Amino acid sequence: PPTPPPPGAPTARILFLTDLHWDRQYVPGSAAACPDPLCCRGALREGPGAAGFWGTYSKCDLPLHTIDALLAQLPNSTSDSTSDSSNSTSNSSGGFAAAYWTGDIPAHNVWQQSRGDQLRALRTVTALLRARLGGLRVFPAVGNHEATPVNAFPPPYVRGNRSAAWLYDAMAEAWQDWLPPAALHTLRVGGFYTARVWPGLRIVSLNMNFCSQANFWLLINATDPAGQLQWLMGVLADAERDGEKGHAQVGVPGWGSPHSPDHGRFEGTIAAQFFGHTHLDEFELFYDEETLSRPVSIAFIAPSVTTYINLNPGYRVYEVAGSYPGSSHAVLDHETFILNLTEANAAPPGTAPRWQRLYSARKAYGLPTAFPADWDRLVRRMQDDEQLFQLFWFHLHKGHPPREPCGSPCKAALLCALRSGRAADPALCRPLRPVLPFPRIQELWHQRRLC
């Protein structure tokens, strides 16, 4: 099991961005409610129900100036003019050692996207990150919205115009300043790669669209169609041999089951797992295969930058054990930062938005450390401590929870999912004494995921 760093050991802060979803057709003052899957676009309207300048609590994505404002107020930002750093609590703790970015760049107007639209979003947002973050090294991952049609990721053996070469080649070109040649090679092949973050730490960026039920290309062959999982075993074995730790970052959660033997076999090598995609601030635990009782790893699922749906914009900062002999490189704590849209949109025009710390995980939840066993105990504590659970519910939605409260059925489904993830193993939910039959818990959780 991981152990806390010795006193005085170095730590590092990692910026984590996910699900930016830039909508180039976002129009402040347009209708925030509409019959389409994506709103806040089109003609201006008078009165209430108009899209805010910085974003909107509705089924809307973000204008580019909101993403720019987020980046401009970060401690590593090259800007000193577009944001008042004295108003930003995220600047108080120093700079970042690296940035992880788990994709989903384009907006949710999936019914009208073209390859040109996707590439424009990729290049525009990449250029913005490079300009704002300066020399900070960024490690991107492929989200499910980068392709068109959405979720359509053909395996590498598909050639010609139907292949994904148009996307992976553009990514390799856009990200060549951040990634080494070997990483760019596998990125061009299948959208995945590995690279050294700093001495002793290796990142493995996976394209888990090859494990997604929404990818219709898997109807041809769903057995490791890109050879990515076989490649992953080799990367982890090499890291184990060389005494390296690994950070796995994935755009879409769901690789393996919560008690996958991959997590057990390389339990001492996989130091942390980072996910996006759900837009919410949450986590999923992984357990040993033999007993389903010992937590061996945790998937940290970070909140989205976009507001979609009815959320504040947000981002995550991880504190990890730094580079020193014997370092676990494990997550020691994490903080979530948000932009309160009610406050930001009510400010006078020209006022820089104030990004604020929503919470620190260890302080908010009373965790002695941020290791898997601590999060397992947190789930058990939330079952009996209603005030603690409601605090988690508030953080889950980035400070803007739904109007409908989370009652007993909702709570049972959520706590079960934190332990069993998408596999929803009933054996992992029995210790939680669910108030509903397990099939109903599964149904409620999948309805929430689909929303």
C-alpha positions as CSV (number, residue, x, y, z in Angstrom):
1,P,0.0,0.0,0.0
2,P,1.2,3.6,-0.6
3,T,2.6,5.5,2.3
4,P,2.6,9.2,2.9
5,P,5.8,11.0,1.9
6,P,8.4,11.6,4.6
7,P,8.5,15.1,6.1
8,G,10.0,17.7,3.8
9,A,9.7,15.5,0.7
10,P,8.9,17.4,-2.5
11,T,5.4,17.5,-3.9
12,A,4.1,18.6,-7.3
13,R,0.9,20.2,-8.5
14,I,-0.7,19.0,-11.7
15,L,-3.3,21.0,-13.6
16,F,-6.2,18.8,-14.9
17,L,-8.5,20.1,-17.6
18,T,-11.3,18.0,-19.2
19,D,-14.4,18.5,-21.3
20,L,-13.9,22.0,-22.5
21,H,-16.5,21.8,-25.2
22,W,-15.9,25.1,-27.0
23,D,-19.0,26.2,-28.9
24,R,-17.9,28.7,-31.5
25,Q,-21.6,29.6,-32.2
26,Y,-22.3,30.5,-28.5
27,V,-24.0,33.9,-28.5
28,P,-24.4,35.9,-25.2
29,G,-28.0,37.0,-25.1
30,S,-29.4,34.2,-27.2
31,A,-32.0,31.8,-26.0
32,A,-30.8,29.5,-23.1
33,A,-33.8,27.2,-23.6
34,C,-34.5,25.6,-27.0
35,P,-35.8,22.4,-28.6
36,D,-32.3,21.4,-29.9
37,P,-29.8,19.3,-27.9
38,L,-27.6,22.4,-27.6
39,C,-28.8,25.9,-26.9
40,C,-27.3,29.4,-26.3
41,R,-26.8,29.9,-30.0
42,G,-28.5,32.0,-32.7
43,A,-30.5,35.2,-32.5
44,L,-30.5,37.6,-29.5
45,R,-33.6,37.7,-27.3
46,E,-34.9,40.2,-24.8
47,G,-35.7,39.6,-21.1
48,P,-35.0,36.6,-18.9
49,G,-33.9,33.3,-20.3
50,A,-31.0,34.8,-22.2
51,A,-27.5,33.3,-22.3
52,G,-25.0,34.8,-20.0
53,F,-21.7,36.3,-21.1
54,W,-19.6,33.8,-19.3
55,G,-21.9,30.8,-19.6
56,T,-25.3,29.6,-18.7
57,Y,-27.1,27.1,-16.5
58,S,-28.7,25.2,-19.3
59,K,-27.9,22.7,-22.0
60,C,-25.2,25.0,-23.3
61,D,-21.4,24.8,-23.9
62,L,-18.9,27.6,-23.5
63,P,-17.7,30.6,-25.5
64,L,-13.9,30.7,-26.1
65,H,-13.5,33.8,-23.9
66,T,-14.5,31.8,-20.8
67,I,-11.9,29.1,-21.5
68,D,-9.4,31.8,-22.1
69,A,-10.3,33.5,-18.8
70,L,-9.7,30.2,-17.0
71,L,-6.3,29.8,-18.5
72,A,-5.4,33.5,-18.1
73,Q,-5.7,33.4,-14.3
74,L,-3.6,30.3,-13.7
75,P,-0.2,30.7,-12.0
76,N,1.6,29.4,-15.1
77,S,-0.3,31.7,-17.4
78,T,1.8,34.0,-19.7
79,S,-0.9,36.7,-19.3
80,D,-0.7,39.6,-17.0
81,S,-3.5,41.7,-18.6
82,T,-6.8,39.8,-19.0
83,S,-7.3,38.7,-15.4
84,D,-6.8,40.2,-11.9
85,S,-4.7,37.5,-10.2
86,S,-5.4,39.0,-6.8
87,N,-9.0,37.8,-7.1
88,S,-8.0,34.2,-7.8
89,T,-7.4,31.8,-5.0
90,S,-5.9,29.2,-7.4
91,N,-2.9,31.5,-7.8
92,S,-1.9,31.3,-4.1
93,S,-0.3,27.9,-4.1
94,G,2.4,28.3,-6.8
95,G,2.7,26.9,-10.3
96,F,2.2,23.6,-11.9
97,A,4.7,20.9,-12.8
98,A,2.6,19.5,-15.7
99,A,-0.9,19.6,-17.1
100,Y,-3.1,16.6,-18.0
101,W,-5.9,17.3,-20.6
102,T,-8.5,14.6,-21.3
103,G,-10.1,15.9,-24.4
104,D,-13.7,16.5,-25.5
105,I,-12.8,19.7,-27.2
106,P,-15.8,20.3,-29.6
107,A,-19.3,21.3,-28.6
108,H,-22.3,19.0,-28.3
109,N,-23.8,20.0,-31.7
110,V,-23.0,16.5,-32.9
111,W,-25.7,16.4,-35.5
112,Q,-24.0,19.1,-37.6
113,Q,-20.3,18.6,-37.2
114,S,-17.8,17.9,-40.0
115,R,-14.2,16.8,-39.9
116,G,-13.3,20.4,-40.6
117,D,-15.2,21.6,-37.5
118,Q,-13.4,19.1,-35.3
119,L,-10.0,20.0,-36.6
120,R,-10.7,23.7,-36.2
121,A,-11.7,23.1,-32.5
122,L,-8.6,21.0,-32.0
123,R,-6.2,23.5,-33.4
124,T,-7.9,26.6,-31.9
125,V,-8.0,25.2,-28.3
126,T,-4.5,23.7,-28.5
127,A,-3.1,27.0,-29.7
128,L,-4.9,28.8,-26.8
129,L,-3.4,26.4,-24.2
130,R,0.1,26.7,-25.7
131,A,-0.2,30.5,-25.7
132,R,-1.5,30.8,-22.1
133,L,0.5,28.0,-20.5
134,G,3.7,28.9,-22.1
135,G,6.4,26.3,-21.5
136,L,4.2,24.1,-19.2
137,R,4.2,20.6,-20.7
138,V,0.7,19.3,-21.5
139,F,-0.2,15.7,-21.8
140,P,-3.5,15.3,-23.8
141,A,-5.9,12.4,-24.2
142,V,-8.5,11.6,-26.8
143,G,-12.1,12.1,-25.8
144,N,-15.2,10.6,-27.5
145,H,-16.3,14.0,-29.0
146,E,-13.1,14.5,-31.1
147,A,-14.4,12.2,-33.8
148,T,-17.3,12.7,-36.2
149,P,-19.7,11.0,-36.1
150,V,-19.3,11.2,-32.3
151,N,-18.0,8.0,-30.7
152,A,-16.9,6.6,-34.1
153,F,-13.3,5.4,-33.8
154,P,-12.4,2.9,-36.4
155,P,-9.5,0.5,-35.5
156,P,-6.1,1.0,-37.1
157,Y,-6.7,-1.8,-39.6
158,V,-9.4,0.3,-41.3
159,R,-7.7,2.2,-44.0
160,G,-8.5,5.0,-46.5
161,N,-11.1,7.7,-46.1
162,R,-13.0,5.8,-43.4
163,S,-9.9,5.6,-41.1
164,A,-9.2,8.0,-38.2
165,A,-5.9,9.1,-39.7
166,W,-7.4,12.6,-40.4
167,L,-7.8,13.1,-36.7
168,Y,-4.7,11.4,-35.2
169,D,-2.4,13.0,-37.8
170,A,-3.8,16.4,-36.9
171,M,-3.3,15.7,-33.2
172,A,0.3,14.6,-33.7
173,E,1.0,17.8,-35.6
174,A,-0.8,20.0,-33.0
175,W,0.9,18.3,-30.0
176,Q,4.4,17.7,-31.3
177,D,5.9,20.3,-29.0
178,W,4.6,18.4,-25.9
179,L,5.2,14.8,-26.8
180,P,8.3,12.8,-27.8
181,P,8.6,11.0,-31.2
182,A,7.7,7.6,-29.8
183,A,4.5,8.9,-28.3
184,L,3.6,10.7,-31.5
185,H,4.1,7.4,-33.4
186,T,1.5,5.5,-31.4
187,L,-0.7,8.5,-31.3
188,R,-0.9,8.4,-35.1
189,V,-1.6,4.7,-35.0
190,G,-4.4,4.6,-32.5
191,G,-4.7,7.7,-30.4
192,F,-2.7,6.4,-27.4
193,Y,0.8,6.9,-26.1
194,T,3.2,6.9,-23.1
195,A,5.8,9.5,-22.1
196,R,7.9,10.4,-19.1
197,V,6.5,13.2,-17.0
198,W,9.6,13.6,-14.8
199,P,12.2,11.1,-13.5
200,G,10.5,8.1,-12.0
201,L,7.0,8.9,-13.4
202,R,5.5,7.8,-16.7
203,I,2.1,8.8,-18.1
204,V,0.0,6.4,-20.1
205,S,-2.6,8.1,-22.1
206,L,-5.3,5.7,-23.3
207,N,-7.9,5.9,-26.1
208,M,-10.7,4.1,-24.4
209,N,-13.1,4.7,-27.2
210,F,-11.9,1.3,-28.3
211,C,-13.7,0.0,-25.2
212,S,-16.8,2.0,-25.5
213,Q,-20.2,0.5,-26.2
214,A,-21.1,3.7,-28.1
215,N,-18.3,3.0,-30.7
216,F,-20.2,1.0,-33.5
217,W,-16.9,0.0,-35.1
218,L,-16.6,-2.5,-32.3
219,L,-19.3,-4.5,-33.9
220,I,-16.6,-5.8,-36.3
221,N,-14.2,-6.8,-33.6
222,A,-14.4,-5.9,-29.9
223,T,-11.4,-7.9,-28.8
224,D,-8.7,-5.2,-28.2
225,P,-9.2,-4.0,-31.8
226,A,-6.3,-1.6,-31.7
227,G,-3.9,-3.8,-29.7
228,Q,-4.0,-1.1,-27.1
229,L,-4.5,-3.3,-24.1
230,Q,-1.7,-5.6,-25.1
231,W,0.5,-2.6,-25.6
232,L,-0.5,-1.3,-22.2
233,M,0.6,-4.6,-20.5
234,G,4.0,-4.1,-22.1
235,V,4.3,-0.5,-21.0
236,L,3.4,-1.4,-17.4
237,A,5.8,-4.4,-17.4
238,D,8.6,-2.1,-18.6
239,A,7.8,0.5,-16.0
240,E,7.8,-2.2,-13.3
241,R,11.2,-3.4,-14.5
242,D,12.6,0.1,-14.5
243,G,11.2,1.1,-11.1
244,E,8.9,3.7,-12.6
245,K,5.4,4.6,-11.4
246,G,2.6,5.2,-13.9
247,H,-0.2,7.7,-14.1
248,A,-3.0,6.5,-16.4
249,Q,-5.2,9.2,-18.0
250,V,-8.3,8.3,-19.9
251,G,-10.9,10.5,-21.5
252,V,-13.8,8.0,-21.0
253,P,-14.1,6.0,-17.8
254,G,-14.6,2.3,-18.0
255,W,-11.3,0.5,-18.7
256,G,-11.5,-2.9,-16.9
257,S,-13.9,-3.8,-14.2
258,P,-13.7,-2.4,-10.6
259,H,-11.8,-5.6,-9.6
260,S,-9.9,-6.0,-12.9
261,P,-6.8,-8.2,-12.6
262,D,-4.9,-5.5,-14.5
263,H,-5.2,-3.3,-11.4
264,G,-4.1,-6.1,-9.2
265,R,-1.2,-7.3,-11.3
266,F,0.3,-3.8,-11.6
267,E,-1.0,-2.4,-8.3
268,G,2.4,-1.4,-7.3
269,T,3.0,0.4,-10.6
270,I,-0.2,2.3,-11.4
271,A,0.1,5.2,-8.9
272,A,-3.0,7.0,-10.0
273,Q,-5.8,7.1,-12.6
274,F,-7.3,10.2,-14.0
275,F,-10.6,10.5,-16.0
276,G,-13.0,13.0,-17.4
277,H,-16.1,12.6,-19.6
278,T,-19.0,12.6,-17.0
279,H,-18.7,16.4,-16.4
280,L,-19.2,15.7,-12.7
281,D,-16.8,15.8,-9.7
282,E,-16.7,12.2,-8.6
283,F,-14.6,9.0,-8.3
284,E,-14.8,5.2,-8.7
285,L,-13.0,2.6,-6.6
286,F,-11.3,-0.6,-7.8
287,Y,-11.0,-3.7,-5.6
288,D,-8.9,-6.8,-5.5
289,E,-10.2,-9.6,-7.6
290,E,-9.9,-12.3,-4.9
291,T,-12.0,-10.9,-2.1
292,L,-13.6,-7.7,-3.5
293,S,-12.9,-6.1,-0.2
294,R,-9.5,-4.4,-0.5
295,P,-9.4,-1.2,-2.4
296,V,-6.4,-1.2,-4.7
297,S,-6.9,1.9,-6.9
298,I,-9.2,4.8,-7.5
299,A,-10.4,6.6,-10.6
300,F,-10.3,10.3,-10.0
301,I,-13.1,11.7,-12.2
302,A,-12.6,15.5,-12.6
303,P,-15.3,18.0,-13.3
304,S,-15.8,19.6,-16.7
305,V,-14.8,23.0,-17.9
306,T,-18.1,23.3,-19.8
307,T,-21.4,24.1,-18.1
308,Y,-23.2,21.3,-19.9
309,I,-25.8,20.6,-18.3
310,N,-26.7,23.2,-15.6
311,L,-23.2,23.3,-14.1
312,N,-20.6,25.9,-13.1
313,P,-17.4,25.8,-15.2
314,G,-14.7,24.0,-13.3
315,Y,-11.2,22.4,-13.2
316,R,-9.1,20.3,-10.9
317,V,-5.7,20.6,-9.4
318,Y,-3.9,17.5,-8.1
319,E,-1.1,17.4,-5.5
320,V,1.1,14.4,-6.0
321,A,4.2,13.0,-4.4
322,G,7.1,14.6,-6.2
323,S,10.3,13.2,-7.7
324,Y,12.6,11.7,-5.1
325,P,14.0,8.2,-4.4
326,G,11.2,5.8,-3.4
327,S,8.4,8.2,-4.3
328,S,4.9,6.7,-4.7
329,H,3.9,9.5,-7.1
330,A,0.5,9.0,-5.6
331,V,-2.2,11.6,-5.3
332,L,-1.9,13.3,-1.9
333,D,-4.9,15.7,-2.3
334,H,-6.9,17.5,-4.9
335,E,-8.8,20.8,-5.2
336,T,-11.7,21.8,-7.4
337,F,-12.0,25.3,-8.7
338,I,-15.2,26.8,-10.2
339,L,-16.5,30.0,-11.8
340,N,-19.8,30.9,-10.1
341,L,-21.9,31.9,-13.1
342,T,-24.5,33.8,-11.1
343,E,-21.8,36.0,-9.7
344,A,-19.8,36.3,-12.9
345,N,-22.7,37.2,-15.2
346,A,-24.0,39.8,-12.7
347,A,-20.7,41.7,-12.6
348,P,-20.3,44.9,-14.6
349,P,-19.2,44.4,-18.3
350,G,-15.4,44.2,-18.6
351,T,-14.9,42.7,-15.1
352,A,-12.6,39.7,-15.0
353,P,-14.3,36.6,-13.7
354,R,-13.3,35.4,-10.3
355,W,-12.4,31.7,-10.2
356,Q,-12.6,30.3,-6.7
357,R,-11.6,27.2,-4.8
358,L,-14.8,25.1,-4.2
359,Y,-13.1,22.6,-1.9
360,S,-10.0,20.7,-1.0
361,A,-10.8,16.9,-0.8
362,R,-8.9,16.0,2.4
363,K,-10.1,19.0,4.3
364,A,-13.8,18.8,3.1
365,Y,-14.1,15.1,3.8
366,G,-11.7,14.7,6.7
367,L,-9.4,12.2,4.9
368,P,-6.1,11.4,6.7
369,T,-4.6,10.7,3.2
370,A,-6.1,10.5,-0.3
371,F,-5.3,6.8,-0.9
372,P,-7.9,4.2,-2.0
373,A,-8.6,3.0,1.5
374,D,-9.5,6.5,2.6
375,W,-12.1,6.9,-0.3
376,D,-13.5,3.5,0.5
377,R,-14.1,4.6,4.1
378,L,-15.6,7.8,2.9
379,V,-18.3,5.9,0.9
380,R,-19.2,3.9,4.0
381,R,-19.3,7.1,6.1
382,M,-21.6,8.8,3.7
383,Q,-24.2,6.1,4.0
384,D,-24.8,6.9,7.7
385,D,-23.8,10.6,7.7
386,E,-26.4,12.5,5.7
387,Q,-24.7,15.9,6.1
388,L,-21.5,14.5,4.7
389,F,-23.4,12.9,1.8
390,Q,-25.2,16.2,0.9
391,L,-21.8,17.9,0.9
392,F,-20.5,15.4,-1.6
393,W,-23.7,15.9,-3.6
394,F,-23.0,19.6,-3.7
395,H,-19.4,19.1,-4.8
396,L,-20.5,16.5,-7.3
397,H,-22.4,19.2,-9.2
398,K,-19.7,21.9,-8.9
399,G,-21.6,24.0,-6.4
400,H,-24.8,24.0,-8.5
401,P,-26.8,20.9,-7.6
402,P,-30.2,20.0,-9.2
403,R,-33.3,21.5,-7.6
404,E,-34.6,18.0,-7.0
405,P,-32.8,16.7,-3.8
406,C,-31.0,13.3,-3.8
407,G,-33.3,11.1,-1.8
408,S,-32.9,7.5,-0.7
409,P,-33.1,5.8,-4.1
410,C,-30.7,8.4,-5.7
411,K,-28.3,8.0,-2.7
412,A,-28.3,4.2,-3.0
413,A,-27.5,4.3,-6.7
414,L,-24.8,6.9,-6.3
415,L,-23.0,5.2,-3.4
416,C,-23.2,1.8,-5.2
417,A,-21.7,3.3,-8.3
418,L,-18.8,4.8,-6.4
419,R,-17.8,1.3,-5.4
420,S,-18.7,-0.6,-8.5
421,G,-18.5,1.9,-11.3
422,R,-20.0,0.9,-14.7
423,A,-19.7,-2.8,-13.9
424,A,-22.2,-2.4,-11.1
425,D,-21.2,-5.6,-9.3
426,P,-23.8,-6.5,-6.7
427,A,-21.1,-8.0,-4.5
428,L,-19.6,-4.6,-4.1
429,C,-22.9,-3.0,-3.1
430,R,-24.0,-5.4,-0.5
431,P,-21.9,-3.9,2.3
432,L,-23.7,-0.6,1.7
433,R,-27.2,-2.1,2.6
434,P,-29.0,-0.6,-0.4
435,V,-32.6,0.3,0.2
436,L,-33.6,-0.9,-3.3
437,P,-33.3,-4.1,-5.3
438,F,-30.0,-4.2,-7.2
439,P,-31.6,-4.2,-10.7
440,R,-33.4,-0.9,-9.7
441,I,-30.1,0.6,-8.5
442,Q,-28.5,-0.3,-11.9
443,E,-31.4,1.3,-13.7
444,L,-31.3,4.5,-11.8
445,W,-27.6,4.8,-12.2
446,H,-27.6,4.2,-15.9
447,Q,-30.4,6.7,-16.4
448,R,-28.3,9.3,-14.6
449,R,-25.3,8.4,-16.8
450,L,-27.4,8.8,-19.9
451,C,-28.5,12.2,-18.8
